[in-house]
Amino acid sequence: MQPIVRSWQRIIAFLIVVVLCIGCSKVPSTSFNPWEIITVPTNEKLLDIAFTQDSQHGFLVGSNATLLETKDGGKNWQPLSLALDDSRYRFDSVSFSGEEGWIVGEPSLLLHTTDEGRSWSRIPLSEKLPGNPITVHALGTDSAEMATDVGAIYKTTDGGKNWKAQVEAAVGVVRNMQRSADGKYVAVSAKGSFYSTWEPGQNAWVPHNRISSRRVENMGFNDHGQLWLLARGGQIQFSEPNNVEEWQEAVYPELSTSWGLLDLAYRTPEELWIGGGSGNLLRSTDGGKTWEKDRDVEQVAANLYKIVFLKPEQGFIIGDRGVLLKYNANAEKSTPEKAA
């Protein structure tokens, strides 16, 4: 009797797996692929991208002091070498406002340019700086904001000579951190068990319990200050438009995924893209209500962990081992429709 029971158990388990896989496969395909694979002269991990006031002139940064420059909008990239005391610096973030740019990295590193990247100078940072700088945002002439991997936030208005602390205490080691256009921050804890928010004028970070039992992977803002959240198991959730304390119902574009959701970015107020593990890429054209999958990108053997749209027609996706995708705004016009 027992062997028969075990056989039925195996059959039922198999049928459950089949049903789940069928559910996964029902995600429709995009009718076109707007992403072009760009060859870059490095296999290092790329971490951030920024452009100067010239939309053709930009910089890519990454591990082992990787700094790449483009002068044709991102089609071709050339490596740059900086005179540093150690070639193993990890360049985490780059940002420009006009001709003035900043790079921060680990261990504690800050670089500054005022001539559109033709020359870079290193600005000394205090040994008492809490943590390592991981994000920087150019705000205007001589002005920038810098945050560390424990949630310390500093601002300069004199080209980096002096930095003023914006919060009285750090938040603890963070998994990732994002800044809104109007200066608000959201940081996910290292274990993804809670998140914290901060906005200008507050003395300290405000901690928040995660809104489900799933570990939080990443969070950020849209242009109107609405929060988005990516959690384990392929979960996407959005806060209410005018209340970041209230959350809408969770969405699962692809049930029972074995790959994680890593980053989300808005191309327009209604069109957004999500990158994930194993070359998975999702798009929504209705603000996140329904989703479709760009299956042409699955051939890219990389985790797609950062998506940046500098403007609707200019976007990039950064992946592992030197993988870079460039958005082609004319792809929809030139590609015939394909079946979902």
ABEGO torsion letter per residue (X at the ends): XAAAAAAAAAAAAAAAAAAAAAAAAABBBBABBABBBBBBBBABBBABBBBBABAABBBBBBBGGBBBBBAAGGABBBBBBBBBABAABBBABBBBBEABBBBBBOBBBBBBBAAGGABBBBBBBBAABBEBBABBBBAEBGBBBBBBAAGBBBBBAAGGABBBBABABBAEBBABBBBBAAGBBBBBBAAGABBBBBBBGBABBBBBBBABABBBABBBBBAAGBBBBBBBGGBBBBBBAABAABBBBBBBABBGBABBBABBBBABAABBBBBBBGGBBBBBAAGGABBBBBAAAAABBBBBABBBBABAABBBBBBBGGBBBBBBAAAAAABBBBBX
